[in-house]
Amino acid sequence: MPQLDTSTWFITILSMIITLFFMFQLKVSKYYFPENPKQELTTMPKTTTPWEEKWTKIYFPLSLPQQL
């Protein structure tokens, strides 16, 4: 039974990986990737509401007087 010659496997696999890498780079380089968007500082306008300025009591629905 003949012995399998594996002496050329390393260079074959290495050249295949390098070729695939270059092919992938060429494929990806054809796409247009937009630049990173610039970060804008957004400030939320402060709205004043009546309940922020005074203390309010929170009532539970069951503690309210019953409406007849």
N, C-alpha and C positions, 0 to 999 in steps of 0.2 A: 504494500500500500504506500503510495507516494506521500511524502511529507509536504504540507502546505507551506508555500514560501510567503512569509510575512515580512520580508525585509523592506518591501516598498510601501507597506501600509502607512507608516508614519508620514512619509512625504505626501502620499495621496490624500490622507485625511487632513493634513495641515494645509495643503493647497486648496482643498475643497472649502475649508472653513474660511480661508482668506478670500477666496473668490465669492463666497456667499456674503461675506462682510462688505466687500466692495459693491456687489450688486445691490445689497440692501441700502447702502449709503447713496448710491445713484438714484435708487427708487425714491428714497425719502427726500433727497435734495430737490426734486421736481415740485414738491408741494410748497405752497406759500403759507408761512406761519406768521401771523401778525405779531407785532411787537407787544411787549407787556403793557397793559393799560396803565396810564398814570393815575396814581392815587389822589383823589380829591378829598379835601377835608369837608365833611358835611356837618353842619351844626344844626341841631334841632331848635326851632324857635320855642322860647319859653312862653307858654300860655298860662295866664293866671286865671284860676277858676275860683268861685266863691268858697268852695269847700276846702280849698287848700289854706285859706287864711284863718279859718276858725275850726274849732273842734266840733266834730259831729258824732252823735251817738248812733251806733249800729243796732237796729232792733231785729230780733228774730221774728219770723212770721207768726209763730205761735204766741209770742208775748204781746202782740198788738191787740188792742181792743177789737172785739168781734164786730164785724159789720153786719147789720141786720137789714 
